[in-house]
Amino acid sequence: MKPEHQYPAMAEEGKRSPGRLSRQTYKSSAHFCSLLDGLLALRESGILFDVELLVEGRAIKAHRILLAASCDYFRGMFAGGLRETQQKEIPIHGVSYMAMKKILDYIYTSEIELDLECVQEVLIAATLVQLEIVIGFCCDFLFSWLDESNILEVHNLADLYGLQQLNAKIHSYILRNIQTLSRTDVYRELPQDEVFSALSSDALQVNSENEVYEAALHYHFSPLQVETDQVYLQDNLKMLDAVRFCLIEKQVLQRLHGRLHQCPLKDCVSAALRYHEQEIWQPVRQSPLTQPRSTFHCILGFGGMFTSSSLTESEHLFQVFHPSWGEWRTLTAAHAPRMSNQGIAVLNNFVYLIGGDKNTSGFRAETRCWRYDPRHNSWCSIQPLQQQRADHCVCVMGGHIYAIGGRDYSNELESVERYDPHSNMWEWVSPLKREIYAHAGAVLGDKMYITCGRRGMAYLRETYCFDPVANHWTGCAEGPVERAWHGAAAVNGRIYVIGGSNDERGYRRDVLKVACFNPEASSWSLLTPPPRRTWRTRHSCAGQSHLRPGRTLSRQRQQDEIRSRVEHRRRRVGGRDGV
């Protein structure tokens, strides 16, 4: 006889069949939508309503459990032991019927339609019931319509209801539109603290600090008064405290200084003129008022190999890559040096070009050094090296610039010298144990490391560490690959060595292997190589290694790569030579 209930044969308790799990969990991504559709169907059919919201004397029927699950306001009302828990009719004050109905529409459908007529009332209702998502929708909608005609009204609304996200959007609007906004009457009606915060921001979008100075004046005087010079500058004008006078051209400051009697503004202008006059010491006299107005890090590309035919067309040119552009662009600055095989360093947001060779009339190593100021797009010379150097390595550590090894095309060098921007002088420090050139360096913590390179015709795997306190070089574990003319970058406690070339197979070829050095363990490991051959590469910043294109022995197309160490993903950027 067959049993009354028969079940499929299952594996015995405690036993599992290969490839099959005895217990599994399933989750439906469609359940949430079907549940919401079911609740909406109940609403449209008028089924199972258990509460009515009375707004402006009109009832909106709803399901108590759905309201309580949707936001803290209704959860506290229906699940917090309040008298509304048992009431069938709940009066709601301070909001319109239309706005509350739209709130209920959102709760049942996850959608809400906004327009200029209703958005303010919906925002008030969403703020009352603490529905953050709808508040965000309203703020986004208001921001999409924000302009000079309504910015004051929207700002007052944000302040009245404590809408921080809307205030942040208004602030960003001011930052992006300061040039046009500052010439309107409503600009002078905005709260002083809000305008001062914008004028003080690194994110203020202006072409020069002169525009900030004008915007500051426009808060105190009309554009007509400013243009016709009907302004009184002797008073302590609050907005002028946000102007970074050191970033204004020296000639403009001199003219302004000549117009002023003794007053707080004249003191600021005098200090800025002293900053300009002491050009060589500017890197050590930095303050918030000397910082460029930018929130981005840019990559600059200088020098490289030149041919005699390229001298005229590329005189004083260099490249810059800005994240918002997505491409390399060319800049021009008077007296830009034309060098190759030089050392490049960034200190206090100034770029230093150290030594190198001017290959246009034969290879000749240089002692000359230069400094680039991105604030004014200008170059100046600094104290030259004590030793001619090319194919050397340059690192920044402890506020100093180190020039390490290299060659002068007569001799290979083991000497090391250090530049102090406070004195504008180079001094010798402990030399390397042996001469080396075409190597790469990186700073990690309070130590400096150099890797690989060349000695004579031999490619090296050597690694050395410099301790500035002990003024001593120490040998470390050798790298896994011989290479020279490569790049090194310190990222998240590791040193990454990328690119370069060697003659491991009897002829010079690109090195594809990427090596990683762990200073704590004094050990090396190999990583996934980049997709293109490249050598003479640099540098790193902001937790990422930036691989710039260099010369490639395989003649494959040169590309930039930004390699994320954490995600091991690559995204391509522009395609021109950069640091």
Summary of the structure (lengths in Angstrom):
residues: 579
radius of gyration: 33.4
end to end distance: 86.2
largest distance: 115.9
contacts: 1718
relative contact order: 0.05
helix: 30%
strand: 25%
